[in-house]
Structure formats: structure tokens, C-alpha cells
Amino acid sequence: MTTRPDISTVKAALRTQAIETPSWAYGNSGTRFKVFAQPGVPRTPREKLDDAARVHQHTGAAPTVALHIPWDKCGSSGGYTELATYAEERGLRLGAINSNVFQDDDYKLGSVCNPDPAVRRKALDHLLECVDIMDATGSRDLKLWFSDGTNYPGQDDIRARQDRLGEALATVYERLGDHQRMLIEYKLFEPAFYTMDVPDWGTAYAHCLKLGEKAQVVVDTGHHAPGTNIEFIVSLLLREGKLGGFDFNSRFYADDDLMAGAADPFQLFRIMYEVVRGGGLDSGAAFMLDQCHNVEAKIPAIIRSVMNVQEATAKALLVDAGALGEAQAAGDVLAANAVLMDAYSTDVRPLLAEVREEAGIDPDPMAAYRRSGWAQKIVDERVGGTQSGWGA
């Protein structure tokens, strides 16, 4: 029995999809070896928001922008309130506040897991500062990624480091407001190579369980061992009500931070199918890009990434749930796989073009951006000053 979703239902779901873009993706970024500067790169958080507004204008699907502190530091709580107002005037909202406890020299041996109590206090104060910023911006999510770990056996007490981590997380958790969340990110390796203190979804999940409802797990699609079945992790976390969001990017080898869907679009489809299957489009999960645009132009790359996530979502929404359920119940392996492959093989670009046209948006976001003249405008106007970026 064929029960492929009604197109109007699919369109309705696509119209409500929101993909958060990261402020740092608009600045200069690169590899551990070199950051290649580009003309027209933003110099201030406001200029990043100007670029983000162009992405939202052309896609209709990127209404929020994540901030990274101190890369987007405004100097005072009033400055963050003004930045939130500036975003609203451009049809945007400020999204997740991302902490940074990995770039100071003091964090060489870790931040909240550091054996030195003074360093741990410094890191904790920064995390609490980020919650203050959330209060000023109206942001819902505090996103935590820790570079903490060890490089050599015996370097530090693995168990003690988990105790320190748990203590810091509990302190920050207690500071959260009623409508705020803590999202814990994990990473298999880098910059520490013997142990990372939050290396996998299980470690993040264990801490979230202990903390409570406002603590959830973030899945960065580049932070796993090769061959890891990421969609299984997504399905399990959704089932447990602990999937807080995504950092979408793409990888060939490790944490490559390439454009979402660039290396393995089929994997992105499989992930989005589990999101759709598990109710993730309506669960409050944050769908954020976290990418490093080193050689490609920033704004077009972000537009393309948003489109790639939209296409994967559209295909996932087109899976014939009835036919799939029948095949699975009958143990018909090939038929079940064929149902998924039929949806994946569907060209959804005309469908998404219709969704954009019905929303009053140009059906071809990339072409619309090229015609807009924004790329040349920012090159001409953003002269002098210090471009945003993270060095190297």
C-alpha cells in the first residue's frame, strides 16, 4: 500500500524549517595551518548580521544567528541587547551563545577539567558570563564544547577530570533560566589525542541525564570515528528526548568542517529521515551549521549549505512510511531499502523552488544572491579595520 505524504503536508513542513547560521562562518577561517583572508569579510558582529540577513532573505530558512564569545564580544550587557535589536531590525534573531574555553594559554591543560583550581574558576566564570549574555539577547541555548583532554597516559586522573566537569556543568545548569537550555557537544579527538573529556554522545548523554531536563546533547556531524552510524545516535537521542540540536557540516576524514552535504549527501538524508521519523522537526532541536569556509566565498557557501539541508529534509519527508512499514513487517529487506532509495533519488529541487516562490522568494537562491550585488558591495565598503576571524 502506497501512502506517500501529501505534497501540501511536505511543503508545510519545509516552510517551517529553520536553520541557524553561525556568526563565525561569515568571518575568516581555515585550517590549523593557515587562514586565507577574503575581501569583504565582516569586521564587527553587526556586519556579520548584515551578511546573515542576506542568507535569510534568499533562502527564507535561516532566521537565527549563533554568537561565539569572545569572537562576538560587545563589551557590556547593553551592547548585547542593542545587538539583538539590530538583528530584529534585519528580520533575524540571535540564537545559541557558544562559549570559548579553548583559546587562552591558561587552557593548555584544560578548562573546567584543568588540575589548577584557578584555571577552572576562570573557565567557569566565562560560562556564567555566557548565560548573562543569553539573558541580554533572549537566547534560548548555551552551547558548550570543551577541548579538555589529555595527550599521554598518566598525564592526569581521568576519573577526577569527569568529577571536575560534572561540578562545573552543575553550577552552570543551576544558573540557567526557566526557558534556557544547556547543549553539550562532544568530539572524538582533537586537540587532545589520548583522552577527550567529552569524547562521544554517551559521555554527553550521561552528564545530561544527571543534570536534568534543560541539558541536552548536540550532534556535530564531523565529530565521530569513520564509519560511525550517526543516524542511529540521532534516533536514540530523539527517542530519549535528549537531542538538543545539530552542528551540520561534512567530512571526508575527520572534523573537516566542510559544507553540509558536500561529502556524503546520502548520510545527511539518512540523518534527516531519522529526524522526521522521530518528530525532530517539531521537538525544538536546533539545526545549526558549523562550518569552516577556507577557500570558498562565505555567503554563497552558507546559502548552499542551507539549501543542502533543505533538500535532505524534503527527501526525508517524501519517504513512503506506509510502504516502508509493510516491507519491514514482512522482513522484505530489499523492498524496505528501495522505499528509502526512491525518496533519496527524487529530485526535490522543483518542489523547493515552489515553496520559495509561494513564500515570495526567488526560486534560485544562489542566482538571486549573485544578481543582488551584495558581494561587490561589501568588498567596496568594508575597507580598513580588522576583519573577523580566529587567526592561524
N, C-alpha and C positions, 0 to 999 in steps of 0.2 A: 504494500500500500504506500502510495506516494503522498507525503504530507509536507512538501517543501514550503517554507514560510511564505506568507503573502508578501508581495513586494512592498506594499504600503507599510507593513509592520517593520520590514527591514529598513526602509527609508526613515521611519520614525526613530528607530534605534540609532541610526547613523547621525541624524540631526542632533541628537542629544549627547553624542560622544564629545568629550573634552580631553585634549592632550596638552599637558603642561610643558612649556618650553623653559630651559634653564638659562638664566641670565648670562652665565659664563660661556655658553656656546656662541654668544654673539661677539665675544672678545677673542683676542689672540690665544691660541692654544696649539699644542703639538705633541711631541713625544718627550721622553726623558732626555733626549739628546739635543733637540732644537725646536724652538717655536718660530715659525715663519710669520712675520708681521704682514698684514694686508692693509692697503689704503681704505679709509672709510670706516675703520673699526671704532666702536664706541669708546668714549673716554670717561663717561660717567654712567651711573645707574640709570639716569633719565634717558640717555641716548640708547642704552640697551632696551629700555621700554619702547622707545620710538621704533626700533627695529622689530621688536616683538609684535607691536601693533600692526606692522605690515604683514607679518606672517598670519596673524589672525584675520586681517582684512581679506587676504587672498584665499585662505582655507576655510574660514568660518568655524574652525575646530580647535583653536589654541587660545582660549580666553584668559589663562593664568600664566604667571611667570614666577619661577622659583628664584629665590635670592640665595647668595652664598656669602657668609660673613667670615672674614672681614673684606672679601673682594667687593662687596656692595655696601660697605660701611657708610653710614650717613652722619655719624658724629653724635647724634642725640636722638631721643625717642621722638621728639618733634620732627626731626628730619625724616624719620621713617613714616610718620603719619602723613607728612607732605608728599612723600614718595608714593604712598598708597593712593592719595588723592590724584596725583599726576597720572598714575596708572588708570584710575577710573575715568579720567577725562579722555583717555585714549581707548576706552572700551575694554580695559583689562582689569584683572585683579591680581594682587600679589599672592603667590602660592606658598609652597613649602619654604621654610627657613632652614638652610643647610649650614651646619656648624663646620668649623675648620680647626681640628686639633692635630694637624699633621705637618704644618709648615714651619713652626718655630723650632729653633735649635734645642729648646728645652725638651722637645718631644722625641729626641733621638732614641730614647729607650721606652717610649710610650707616653701616653697622655693620662687618661684615667686609670690605666693599669701600671703606670710607672712606679718603680720601687721607692721613689722620692715623694714623700707626702706633700712637699711644697709644689712640685710639678702637678701632682694630682689635683691640688686645690686650684691651681691656675686653670687647668683644663675644665674643672667643674664650674668655675666662675664664668668661663666663656659659654658653656652650655646654658647656664642660667640666664646669662645675658641674651642668648638667642630666644629664650622664652619671653623675656621682656620685649624683644623686637616683635615677636608674634603678637603680643598684646597691642603694640602700636600699629601694626599693619593689618590686624584682623586675620592673620594667617591661621589655618587650622592645624598644619602639620609641622613638627620638628623632625628633621631627618638627620640621623646620626650614622656616620661611618667612621670607624676607628682604624687607623693604620697600625695600632698597637699589636705587638707580637715580639717574637724572639728569632734570632738568626742561628743560634747554636744550642745544642743540648746542654742543659745545666745553666744557661745564661740567667734564668730566673725561675721562680717557682710557678709552674703552670696553674696549679690549683689556687694559689694566692692571688694570681692575676685575675682569675674569674671572680674571686671574692671582692677584689677592688672594683672590678667592672660592675658587679651587681650592686655594690654600695652606691656608686656614682649614679647609675641608672635609677635607683630607687629615689635618690634625692631629687633628681630632675623630674621624675614622674610625679612626685608629690607637689611640685611647683606648677604643673600643668593646670590650665583652667578646665571648666566643665566640658567645653566643646573643642578642646585641643587634643591632639594625639602625638604620640612618640612613635616614629617609624625607624626600626633598627635594620640597618643594611649589613650585609656580610660579604666577605671576599676570601676566596680560597687561599690566595697568596699575593704578595707584593703590597707594601715594601718589605715585610718580614717574610722569611722563607722557611724557617723551621716550624714555628707555630704562629698563626694569626689568632688573636684573642676572640674574634668573631669570624670563624672561617667558613661557616656554612649555615644553611637555613635552620638546621636542628639546634645549633647553639643560639641563634637569634630567637627562635621559637621558644626554647626553654626559658630564656630570660623574660620574654613577653608573657608567658604563662604565669610566671611568678609575680610580675608587675601588675597585671590586670587588664581590663578591657581597653584602656586607652593606649596600650602598647601593641604594635603590630609589626609585621615583617615586610621589608622591601626586597623585591627580587630584581637585582641588576642582571640583565641577560648576558653580560660578559664575565660574570664573577664565578664561574663554575669550572670544574675539570672538563677536559674534552670528552664529548660523548654523553655528558650528563643529560638526563631526560628532564628538562626544565619544566615541561608542561605537567609532569607528574607532581612536581613541587607546587606548582600553581594550583593544581586541582586539590591537593591535600590541604594547603593553607586556606583556600576558599571554603572547603568543607568544614574546617575548624574555626572559620570566622576570623582568621588571623592574617589575611593578605591585605596589607596596608597600601601597597602600590608597587609600581614598576619603575625602574630606570631602563628605558629602552635604548639599546644600541646593538651593534652587530660585531661579531668577531670571527676571525679565521683561526687564531692561535690562542690568545689569552684575553686580557682585558683591552682589546684593540680600540674600543670606543668609536667604531665606525658607524655610519648612518644606519638607523634601524631598518632591517630587512635587506641590507645590501649583500651580506654574505650568505644568508640562508633564509630566504623569504618563506620557505615551507615550514621552518621552525617557528617563525613568527605567526603563521597561520595556525599551527598546532597549539601554540600558547593561547591565541585568541579564541580558538574553539573551546578550550577548557574554561576560559573566562566567561564566554557566552553560556556554556553548559552549566557552569556553577553559579550563575547570577552575578558575575563580577562587574557587569556593566552598570548594575544598579546598587552595588554594595558599598559605594563610597571609596573604592580603591582609587588611588591617584595614578594616572597614566602619564608619566613624565619621561621626556627624552633626557638622556645624559650622554652627550657625545662630544668628541674632540675633533673639530674641523681644522685640520692642519694644512692641507693642500687645496681644499675646495672652498669656494666662496661661502661665507657663513649663512646668510639669509636664504639663498636658494637651497642649500643643503638641509636646512631646518624645514623649509616648506616641503621638500621631497620626502623627508622623514615622516612628517605628519601624514602626507599622502600614503606612504607605505603602510603606516599603522591603520589608516582608514581602509585601505584595500584588504589587508589581512582580516580586519574586523568584518567587512562586508562579506567576504568569502565564508567566514565562520558563521555568520548569520544565515547563510544560504544552505547550510548543511540540512539535509532532509532527516530530521530527528526520528520521524516515524519509520522510515525505511531502515535507518541505522539501527534502531531498537529491535526491529523484526529480525534483521540479519544477525545481530548479536545474540538474541534469544535463541535463534536457530543454530548458533555455532557456525554460521557461514562466514568464515574468515575473509574470503575474497570479496564477497558481496559487501561486507561491512567496510572493508578498506576502500572499495570502489565508491561508496557513498561519500566518504571524505574526499577522495581524489576528484570526484565530479565537482564538488564545491570548490576545491582548490583550483581546478582547471578553468573555472568560469572567469571570463573577462568582465570584471566588475567596474571597469573604468567608465563605461557609458552610464551605469547606474549612479555612480558617484557624481558624474557630470550633471545628471538630472537633479540630484539632491542639491548641488550647489546652485544650479540655475533657479530652482524653486525657492532657494533662500536669497536670491538676488545677487549671487556671487558669480564671477566669471567661471565657466566650467573647467578652464585650464589654468590652475593657479600659477604654474611656472611661467607660462606665456604672459599672463597678466602682470606678474612681477617684472618680467623683462620690459614690458611696454610702459611700466609705471614711471621709469626714470629714476627710481629711488636709489639704485646702485650708483649712478653717477652723481646724484645729488649729495650723498653722504661723502663721497670722495672729494667733491669740491668744497664742502662746508666744514668737514672735520679735519681741519689743518691746525697743527700745533697741539700743544698739550701732551699728555701721556695716555697712550692707548691702554685700554683694559686688557688684562691677560694675567697669566700666572708664571711668567718667567721661563727659564731654561735656556 
